[in-house]
Amino acid sequence: MRVAVVGSGPSGVYTAQSLLQQDPEVRVDVLDRLPCPYGLVRYGVAPDHEKIKSLQQTLRTVLEEERVRFLGGVEVGAGGVPVARLRELYHAVVYCVGAATDRRLGIPGEDLPGSWSATEFVSWYSAHPDAVTDGFLRDVRSAVVVGVGNVAVDVTRILARGTAELSATDMPQAALTALGASRVDTVHMVGRRGPSQARFTTKELRELGSLPETEPVVEAAELALDPDAAEPSALPAAQRRNVEVLRGWAARPPGAARRRIRLRFFLRPVELLARDGRVGAVRFERTAPDGHGGVTGTGRFEEIEAQLVLRSVGYRGVPLEGLPFDPARGTVPHRAGRVLRGVAVAPGEYVAGWIKRGPTGVIGTNRPCAKETAASLLADAPALVRREMPADPLPLLRAAGAEPVEWSGWLDIERAEAALGAALGRGGPVKLPDRAALRAAIGGAGTDRRHD
């Protein structure tokens, strides 16, 4: 049986792994629209989080299996290989395309210059091929990050990091240079609810307190607004640890650090205010607990100066042309991973990861999700393999306009990034900055040197 898995991030690779483990004869092509594998592990995990980024080695082991073939640079859907054509080339197709866009605040001024999604900022410092050009930090002294999850902590930390700590990472040189020249001295990370409801993990939070020349600041008065933070012993362990860290920072006297990270709570953004044609401040409404786990507005407002605003309020799936889509949930309708077209299961079509369940959980959450989908697919296999399939879909993918980058091409990119890092004296690989550079690094087309 031949299976196509669309997406080479954790959910896609874990799906391929589950199929290999449960069926000794299945062959899997892992397709990705980018020429590089690993999805958000390569392009979403912060470059200074080496332990999490090391997950690439686990994913690599699966992609180097003899019965797996990586085919990068293959667009599926609009402008690429149609979903219907892909279904003709494989016994089954599993879509693991994630949640490709971010949620918006829906407030006036959100589209002003200087207002970005955290996803766009992460893509820039991660050298994502679709990243927008530089310009995030120009003339910025004060930044506001809206959100109190781990992505918000990541972008806050990167804004406050120095080049000495980032130079040894794979961050692209342009981003490293821009961050080194940054004059940002204050980063406000703001949540509309209280500290006991923040979604960052304690490990991530504590990192903000260990940055050189940087001081985390918490207002004791805002902690006092949260009834659960006043006596945290009754909180679940994760929230209790968060509150304890925040209370410790709030009790410290002010220092003389060069930069400050101000963690603010019970503030809801209501408008981005313009100054000289770009963002100059954010207007917030003070909120208060409503007694039911939410918050309500108080009618009191506060403005925070900011020349850069990054919203980090969640992700959202987008439709893939040719697949059904639930716009309310931002997911593909399914039953145990089987795609539903109307109320009927679509034979041979499956989903896994965020496009299946929504943008929830951590990287490890994708394992049981992938296993469920793989189990559904293999239960359907006796019916699926009755269809005649081409001996090898690759020539037909090329005939459909795709220019697949095989594993050998990815190895070429790896070698080019290692050479770039050495040439820059960075101590490790440095990511190539764009699609043109990635394509230029690829040689030896047509030969899969996966076991060189």
C-alpha positions in Angstrom: 0.0 0.0 0.0 1.2 3.5 -0.9 0.3 6.4 1.4 1.0 10.1 1.0 1.4 12.1 4.2 1.0 15.9 3.5 3.2 17.7 6.0 6.5 16.8 7.5 6.1 18.3 11.0 5.6 16.2 14.1 2.1 15.1 13.3 3.0 14.0 9.7 6.2 12.2 10.7 4.5 10.5 13.7 1.8 9.4 11.3 4.4 7.9 9.0 6.1 6.2 12.0 2.8 4.7 13.2 2.0 3.3 9.7 5.5 1.7 9.5 5.2 0.2 12.9 1.8 -1.3 12.2 2.2 -2.5 8.6 5.5 -4.1 7.4 4.7 -3.5 3.7 3.3 0.1 3.6 5.4 2.7 1.8 5.0 6.3 2.7 5.8 9.5 0.7 6.0 12.5 3.1 5.2 15.6 1.1 5.8 19.2 2.2 5.3 22.5 0.4 8.7 23.6 1.7 12.0 22.1 0.6 13.0 21.5 4.2 11.4 18.9 6.6 10.3 19.1 10.3 7.6 21.8 10.1 7.3 23.9 13.2 10.2 22.2 14.9 12.4 23.9 12.3 10.4 27.1 11.7 8.4 27.6 14.9 10.6 26.5 17.9 12.8 29.4 19.1 16.4 29.0 18.0 17.7 29.2 21.6 15.6 26.2 22.6 18.1 23.6 21.6 16.6 20.8 23.6 13.3 21.1 21.8 14.9 21.6 18.4 16.9 18.4 19.0 13.6 16.6 18.3 14.6 17.0 14.6 16.9 14.0 15.1 13.9 11.9 16.2 11.9 13.0 13.1 15.0 12.5 10.9 15.2 8.8 11.9 11.7 8.2 10.6 12.3 10.1 7.3 15.5 8.1 6.7 13.6 4.8 6.9 13.8 2.8 3.6 10.0 2.7 3.2 9.7 6.5 3.6 10.5 9.1 1.0 10.6 12.8 1.7 9.4 15.0 -1.2 9.8 18.7 -0.3 8.7 21.7 -2.4 5.4 20.0 -3.3 2.4 22.3 -3.0 -0.9 20.6 -2.6 -4.2 22.3 -3.4 -4.5 25.8 -4.9 -1.6 26.4 -7.3 -0.2 22.9 -6.8 -1.1 19.3 -7.1 -4.9 19.1 -6.8 -6.3 17.0 -3.9 -8.3 14.9 -6.4 -5.1 14.1 -8.4 -3.2 13.2 -5.2 -6.0 10.8 -4.3 -5.5 9.1 -7.7 -1.8 8.5 -7.1 -2.0 6.9 -3.6 -4.1 4.4 -1.9 -4.6 6.9 1.0 -3.7 10.5 1.7 -3.2 11.9 5.3 -3.3 15.6 5.6 -1.2 17.0 8.4 -1.1 20.6 7.4 -1.4 22.2 10.8 -2.9 25.6 11.6 -1.3 28.0 9.2 -2.6 31.4 10.3 -3.0 33.3 13.5 -6.0 34.7 15.3 -6.6 38.4 15.1 -7.6 40.8 17.9 -10.4 42.4 15.9 -9.8 45.9 17.2 -9.2 49.3 15.5 -5.7 50.0 14.4 -4.7 46.3 14.1 -3.4 46.8 10.6 -1.2 49.8 11.3 2.5 49.5 10.4 4.3 48.1 13.4 1.5 45.7 14.2 2.3 42.1 13.4 1.3 38.6 14.5 3.8 36.7 16.6 3.8 34.1 13.8 5.2 36.6 11.4 7.9 37.6 13.8 8.8 34.0 14.5 8.9 33.2 10.8 11.4 36.1 10.3 13.8 35.1 13.0 13.4 31.4 11.9 14.2 32.1 8.2 10.8 30.7 7.1 10.8 30.9 3.3 7.5 32.8 3.4 8.6 35.3 6.0 8.2 39.0 5.4 11.2 41.2 5.0 13.0 42.9 7.9 11.5 46.0 9.5 10.2 44.7 12.8 12.6 46.5 15.0 13.2 49.8 13.2 12.9 52.7 15.6 11.4 50.5 18.3 12.1 51.2 22.0 9.0 49.7 23.6 7.2 46.6 22.4 3.9 45.1 23.5 3.2 41.3 23.2 -0.5 40.5 23.5 -0.9 37.1 25.0 0.5 35.0 27.9 1.3 31.6 26.3 4.6 30.0 25.5 4.8 31.7 22.0 4.3 35.0 23.7 7.2 34.1 26.1 9.4 33.1 23.2 9.0 36.3 21.2 9.4 38.3 24.4 12.6 36.5 25.3 14.0 36.9 21.7 13.3 40.6 21.9 15.3 40.8 25.1 18.2 38.5 24.1 21.6 39.7 23.2 23.6 38.6 20.1 26.1 36.8 22.4 23.5 34.2 23.4 22.0 34.0 19.9 25.1 33.8 17.8 25.6 30.1 18.5 22.1 29.3 17.2 20.9 28.7 13.7 19.2 32.1 13.5 19.6 33.7 10.1 22.3 36.3 10.0 20.0 39.2 9.0 17.8 38.6 12.0 20.8 38.3 14.3 22.2 41.6 13.0 18.9 43.4 13.5 18.4 42.1 17.0 22.0 43.1 17.8 21.3 46.6 16.7 17.9 46.8 18.4 17.2 49.6 20.9 14.3 47.9 22.6 14.6 48.5 26.3 11.0 47.5 27.5 8.8 44.6 26.5 5.3 44.5 27.9 3.7 41.0 27.9 0.0 41.5 28.5 -2.9 39.1 29.3 -6.6 39.9 29.6 -7.0 37.5 32.5 -5.1 36.8 35.7 -1.7 35.2 36.4 -3.3 32.0 37.6 -4.9 31.6 34.1 -1.8 32.3 32.0 -0.9 29.4 29.7 2.9 29.6 29.7 4.8 26.8 31.3 6.9 27.6 34.4 10.1 26.5 32.7 9.5 29.1 29.9 8.5 31.7 32.4 11.6 31.3 34.5 13.9 31.8 31.5 12.7 35.4 31.5 14.4 35.9 34.9 17.7 34.5 33.7 18.4 36.9 30.7 21.6 39.0 31.1 21.0 42.7 31.7 17.2 42.1 31.8 14.8 42.4 34.7 11.3 40.9 34.9 8.8 43.3 36.5 5.4 42.3 38.0 2.9 44.6 39.6 1.8 43.3 43.0 -1.5 45.2 42.6 -2.3 43.1 39.5 -1.5 39.9 41.3 -3.8 40.9 44.1 -6.7 41.2 41.6 -6.6 37.5 41.0 -8.3 35.7 43.9 -6.6 32.4 43.0 -3.2 34.0 43.1 -3.7 35.3 46.6 -3.6 31.8 48.0 -2.1 29.6 45.3 -1.8 26.4 47.3 -5.2 25.2 46.0 -4.2 25.7 42.4 -3.1 22.8 40.1 0.7 22.4 40.3 1.5 24.1 36.9 -0.5 27.3 37.8 0.8 27.3 41.3 4.4 27.3 40.2 3.7 30.1 37.8 2.1 32.2 40.5 5.0 31.6 42.8 7.5 32.8 40.3 5.5 35.9 39.6 5.0 36.7 43.3 8.8 36.4 43.8 9.4 38.9 41.0 6.8 41.3 42.3 8.4 41.3 45.8 11.8 42.2 44.5 13.0 45.9 44.7 13.6 47.6 41.3 17.1 47.0 39.8 19.2 48.9 37.4 18.9 46.5 34.4 19.3 47.8 30.9 16.1 46.1 29.7 12.8 45.3 31.4 10.2 42.8 30.7 6.9 43.9 32.3 4.3 41.2 32.8 0.9 42.7 32.9 -2.5 41.1 33.7 -6.2 42.0 33.6 -5.7 44.3 30.5 -7.7 43.8 27.3 -6.5 45.6 24.2 -9.3 47.7 22.6 -7.4 49.9 20.1 -3.9 50.4 18.6 -3.2 54.1 18.4 -1.3 55.7 15.6 1.7 58.0 16.0 3.3 59.4 12.8 1.5 56.9 10.6 2.4 53.8 12.6 1.7 52.1 15.9 2.6 54.4 18.8 0.6 53.0 21.7 -2.0 50.4 22.7 -5.1 51.3 24.6 -6.2 48.7 27.1 -9.3 48.3 29.2 -8.8 47.1 32.7 -10.7 43.8 33.3 -11.8 42.1 36.5 -12.7 38.4 37.3 -16.4 37.7 36.6 -16.5 34.9 39.1 -17.0 32.2 36.4 -13.5 31.9 35.1 -13.7 34.8 32.7 -13.3 38.5 32.9 -15.5 41.6 32.4 -14.6 45.1 31.4 -14.4 47.8 34.1 -14.7 50.9 31.9 -11.2 52.0 33.1 -8.5 52.4 30.4 -4.7 52.6 30.2 -2.4 53.3 27.3 1.0 51.7 26.9 3.6 53.2 24.5 4.7 50.8 21.8 6.3 51.1 18.4 5.9 47.3 17.9 2.9 45.2 18.7 2.9 41.4 18.4 -0.3 39.5 18.9 0.0 36.0 20.2 -3.6 34.9 20.8 -3.6 31.5 19.1 -3.5 29.8 15.7 -6.2 28.9 13.3 -6.4 26.3 10.5 -7.1 27.4 6.9 -9.0 25.6 4.2 -7.1 23.4 1.7 -8.7 23.6 -1.7 -10.4 20.3 -2.4 -10.9 19.3 1.2 -14.0 20.0 3.4 -13.5 22.6 6.1 -15.3 23.6 9.3 -14.9 27.4 9.4 -16.2 27.6 13.0 -13.5 25.2 14.3 -10.8 25.8 11.8 -10.5 22.1 11.2 -11.3 19.4 8.6 -14.4 17.4 9.7 -13.5 13.9 10.6 -14.4 10.7 12.5 -11.4 9.2 14.2 -9.2 10.8 11.6 -11.3 9.8 8.6 -12.3 12.8 6.6 -16.0 13.5 6.4 -17.6 14.9 3.2 -21.0 15.9 4.5 -22.0 13.0 6.8 -20.2 10.3 4.8 -16.6 9.1 5.3 -14.4 10.0 2.3 -12.6 6.7 1.4 -8.8 7.1 1.5 -8.7 10.6 3.0 -7.5 11.3 6.6 -6.3 14.0 8.8 -3.9 14.3 11.8 -2.5 17.1 14.0 -3.9 20.5 14.4 -6.0 20.5 11.2 -7.7 17.5 12.8 -8.2 18.5 16.4 -7.5 22.3 16.4 -4.3 24.1 17.7 -4.2 22.4 21.1 -1.6 20.5 23.1 2.2 20.2 22.9 4.4 18.5 20.4 3.9 15.1 22.1 0.1 15.4 21.8 0.6 14.6 18.1 1.7 11.0 18.9 -1.6 9.6 20.1 -3.4 11.7 17.5 -1.3 10.2 14.7 -1.7 6.7 16.1 -5.5 7.0 16.0 -5.5 8.2 12.4 -3.0 5.5 11.4 -5.2 2.8 13.1 -8.2 4.1 11.1 -6.3 4.0 7.9 -4.9 0.5 8.4 -8.4 -0.8 9.4 -9.6 0.5 6.0 -6.6 -0.9 4.1 -8.2 -4.1 2.7 -10.7 -2.0 0.8 -8.2 0.7 -0.2 -5.6 -1.6 -1.8 -8.1 -2.9 -4.3 -7.6 0.2 -6.4 -4.9 0.0 -9.1 -2.1 2.4 -8.4 0.8 3.6 -10.5 4.1 1.8 -9.7 5.7 5.1 -8.6 3.8 8.4 -8.1 6.9 10.5 -8.4 7.0 10.9 -12.2 3.3 11.7 -12.2 3.8 14.3 -9.5 6.4 15.9 -11.7 4.0 15.7 -14.6 1.4 17.6 -12.5 3.9 20.5 -12.2 5.7 19.6 -8.9 9.4 19.9 -8.5 10.1 17.6 -5.6 13.1 18.0 -3.4 14.2 14.5 -2.3 16.2 13.7 0.8 19.5 14.2 -1.1 18.4 17.8 -1.7 17.7 18.3 2.0 21.2 17.0 2.7 22.6 19.5 0.3 20.8 22.3 2.2 22.1 21.0 5.5 25.7 21.1 4.1 25.2 24.6 2.8 23.9 25.8 6.2 26.8 24.2 8.0 29.2 25.9 5.5 27.5 29.3 6.0 27.8 29.0 9.8 31.5 28.2 9.5 32.1 31.1 7.1 30.4 33.5 9.5 32.2 32.1 12.6 28.9 31.3 14.3 29.9 27.9 15.7 27.2 25.9 14.1 24.8 25.8 11.1 23.1 29.1 10.1 19.8 28.9 8.2 19.7 30.0 4.6 17.5 33.1 4.3 15.0 32.4 1.5 13.7 30.0 -1.1 16.2 31.2 -3.7 19.1 30.3 -1.4 17.6 27.0 -0.5 17.1 26.0 -4.1 20.6 27.2 -5.1 22.0 24.9 -2.4 20.4 21.8 -4.0 22.5 19.8 -6.4 22.6 16.2 -7.7 18.9 16.2 -8.7 17.6 12.7 -9.3 19.9 10.8 -7.0 18.7 10.0 -3.5 21.9 9.9 -1.4 20.0 9.3 1.9 22.6 6.9 3.1 25.7 8.8 2.2 
